[in-house]
């Protein structure tokens, strides 16, 4: 605690959150710096809100760090949640992390001119559900919310349909129709709904409008509808989110972003690069094959940077606007409806004028019943998707990958794997603590803030 207090200036939080406080009305608020220090301790030791307050009440080291006397009381645990969601939020929590990066720059702790980019997954904080269960759960949550606050409206709500003697598909369609009717009925009568009611109406609408829901490829939870299916490797998958971040060679995280689990890693490079350039001059980017697309290499080389990125012959063939997505971990292509390819083959001749291609095959029995088959599947025996293997950018990159310089630099990329492990093992990034994309952004921002502080202290220690 003493090293953190001596190294980090937490007063920056006053400027970040000052617009969310009213100076003239209401009771005096708890000091933002006190609450930020509590959030720091909570993330550092991976504690719940209740346990954080309980331990800080009796731990003299914590109270010293918080600037409190032993007899002083602490805020209620609910204050931590309100401060996270309403004072910080996804935008301000990233500014908290960036404030530490600025302090590192001011102390001249960042001297490298390279960034390492990677992503790590986080499991959603909810159980997976079938489409019928998702629809029923969303409807139940809406009805309970109305019953709690609007008793008169509750009495006139549409009646739940009977699902007996219906097939599984018919049950899901009936539940979908009921949820759509229920949501529209409540929204028309409560156009100015706020808080919990508005949140549940938004989730219900999101579920109803999900085209992949009934094909079992879309939303899997009525309480965490932003989570999506993704791959960790060819044989392992997960349901949740991807955390993307850029890090310097000194292991200071400079930029973060969160996406659902099915998003393409490579498309995040541009944002991570531009965000990192606000703090440092960048001459090199290190990453894995997921970032080796033609567009990414063109962007990097166009800014006269080196791309220490190994090539995957399949990744670069996809275009930004292409609805088909390739996943490097599973080595499969996902169609717009969310179905994965079942096998692949290489076509074309080597050393010919025409490039070889990878052809991915889909299960046509699924294509025949797909609600999105128009313009995609024409009733043929096979449904395939091909990706070209070569481009000029990649030929140039191939030449660089053969150099001794690249073979020395590629070892640096492994440092980001240590950072991934640190955030998951010690700071709870394995599973989402909060629900939704908004909550995941807050969790990643606080985690990056804490590991940056730890690294900042380490960099300032004299070499032994």
PyMOL commands that set and color helices and strands:
alter all, ss='L'
color gray80, all
select helices_A, chain A and resi 2-7+10-20+32-45+49-58+60-66+77-106+131-149+151-155+168-189+195-208+265-276+289-291+294-302+315-317+364-369+392-401+404-427+436-460
alter helices_A, ss='H'
color red, helices_A
select strands_A, chain A and resi 114-123+228-231+237-248+253-260+284-287+306-309+325-327+332-334+343-347+357-362+383-388
alter strands_A, ss='S'
color yellow, strands_A
deselect
rebuild
show_as cartoon
